Amino acid sequence: EASPEWLGRGGPRAMQIGLVNWTGGYLTGECYGDGVSVLGNSLGKKQVREVEAAAWAGSPFPLWDA
């Protein structure tokens, strides 16, 4: 299983993550290690933590409440 150490390190393990974007639609991405961090950089630090936590949990999650 992937571990938090893989995040942001360009690790070889792919993680499927489900994102709820600001339009309320679903956006699915497959990220490798630092791909999660690259995605997170456009979202802001709070969302980066949510991206990493959800990617680690392997489940879809809401980025925005509205």
C-alpha positions as CSV (number, residue, x, y, z in Angstrom):
1,E,0.0,0.0,0.0
2,A,1.1,3.6,-0.6
3,S,2.1,5.6,2.4
4,P,2.2,9.3,3.1
5,E,5.9,9.3,2.3
6,W,5.1,8.7,-1.4
7,L,3.1,11.9,-1.6
8,G,5.1,14.7,-3.2
9,R,8.0,12.5,-4.0
10,G,7.3,11.3,-7.5
11,G,6.7,7.8,-6.3
12,P,5.7,5.1,-8.8
13,R,2.4,4.2,-7.2
14,A,-0.7,5.6,-9.0
15,M,-3.5,6.9,-6.9
16,Q,-7.1,7.4,-8.2
17,I,-8.6,10.5,-6.7
18,G,-12.1,11.9,-7.2
19,L,-12.5,15.7,-7.1
20,V,-15.6,17.8,-6.8
21,N,-14.8,20.9,-8.8
22,W,-16.4,24.4,-8.3
23,T,-19.1,23.6,-10.9
24,G,-20.2,20.6,-8.8
25,G,-19.1,18.1,-11.4
26,Y,-16.7,15.3,-10.9
27,L,-13.2,15.3,-12.1
28,T,-11.1,12.2,-11.8
29,G,-7.3,12.2,-12.0
30,E,-4.6,9.6,-11.7
31,C,-1.6,11.1,-9.9
32,Y,1.9,9.7,-9.4
33,G,3.6,10.9,-6.3
34,D,4.3,14.6,-6.9
35,G,1.4,14.8,-9.3
36,V,-0.7,15.2,-6.2
37,S,1.4,18.1,-5.2
38,V,1.4,19.7,-8.6
39,L,-2.4,19.5,-8.6
40,G,-2.5,20.9,-5.1
41,N,-0.4,23.9,-6.0
42,S,-3.3,25.3,-8.0
43,L,-5.7,24.8,-5.2
44,G,-4.1,26.5,-2.2
45,K,-2.5,25.1,0.9
46,K,-5.7,24.1,2.7
47,Q,-6.9,22.2,-0.4
48,V,-3.4,20.6,-0.8
49,R,-3.8,18.9,2.5
50,E,-7.3,17.8,1.6
51,V,-6.0,16.4,-1.8
52,E,-3.2,14.5,0.0
53,A,-5.5,13.2,2.7
54,A,-8.1,12.0,0.2
55,A,-5.6,10.5,-2.1
56,W,-4.1,8.6,0.8
57,A,-7.6,7.5,1.9
58,G,-8.4,6.6,-1.7
59,S,-11.9,8.1,-1.7
60,P,-13.7,11.0,-3.4
61,F,-13.9,14.2,-1.4
62,P,-15.4,17.7,-1.7
63,L,-12.9,20.5,-2.3
64,W,-15.6,23.2,-2.2
65,D,-18.8,23.3,-0.2
66,A,-20.7,25.4,-2.6
